[in-house]
Amino acid sequence: MTTDSLRADLEHYVGLGAKLAGGPGDTGAGDWMDQRLQGLGFATTRQTIRVPTFDLARAELILGETTKPVLPLAIVIPTPPEGLSGKLVVVEPWAKAGDLTGAIALVPLPYARWSSAKAEAVRRPVAAALASGAIAVVLITTGPTGEAIALNADGDKPMFDRPVAIIGPMDAAPFLAAAGGVARLTLTGQGGFRPAFNLMGRLDRGRGRWLVVSTPRSGWTACGGERGPGVAVWMALAAWASRARLPVDLAFVCNSGHEYENLGAARMLEEIAPRPAETALWLHLGANVAARDWHEIGGQLAPLPSADPQRILMATPDLLSACRAAFAGQPGLEAPYAAGAGAAGELTHILASGYPKVAGVFGAHRLHHVAGDDLRCVDAKLTADALAGFKALIRAALA
């Protein structure tokens, strides 16, 4: 697989647009990856899953002359068509909430690369504000770009019983300045559920043991740096492994529903994945496999030619030495951790299922979960470097 081929795959994946589970971008990516596997001789199957959806009509916060867009937290609890109005009260996330009866709570989260509403630092202040009587909560996701950061959430039921929205710090500034005034939050649209699918390709050579390689493909945005390199490496590894003389059968898995707290991965592991006793190695390619790094200078981002080091390589203890050798000199990946506490994303479910030999990557680059996560966030050379490391790791792990 050449750098040019990886570049073409990155461009195609990002060009499919937003990857919301079950939407056109997610489905288009799944169809494309299915066709690629079939062309390599894999027998492919699709596992249908049920994912939330919300056809957004209006999502905005208004106070006086200021109107700014917000992101509704899934599963969306909409407001009435006219919105909800109440005193806008700033609630510091670690302070004890006072009486918020009838108020809209504005919660400024500390600086971080936010990813999930299930994180204690997000869930706790929202729950506390609602318990104190707030009619709605607006989270300020303070992060590297100033944009609103979409948050993963439960895919089976709403996390809270009242509307929760997200605003970026750039848009939040006038609301912080005018706190105490009466604001109106409007979240309207049509919610429900729709089908999406997990994809599995199998190449059974009669070896009796499986190499499983998995990656998610869905997400809130175009997912350039978040998902793009993982998808490109996944397809490149499928092409390489189908030709290489590896002592295993091959199972390549691509899940939807990732943004709903790994919903697709959980269903896949329950129903169609090779069992732990049949699996020689499971390699998981999660978020930030090879996203570009950026300098943060005076509130602006400046692109760098190196990979973002906030990518965590975690492996079962027997693979740590092989990981260090395979990724020597690759920022972040060169320092693997023993699998266990601290795992995130779909890797958490894989480890909990008892697979004996596992390695996986997860992380959040600077434009993780924001609208600007596009082709600027990827580089084919960085993706090729990661690909070379994963090939070396697979060979060492199966030796």
Summary of the structure (lengths in Angstrom):
residues: 399
radius of gyration: 21.6
end to end distance: 22.6
largest distance: 69.5
contacts: 1466
relative contact order: 0.17
helix: 30%
strand: 30%
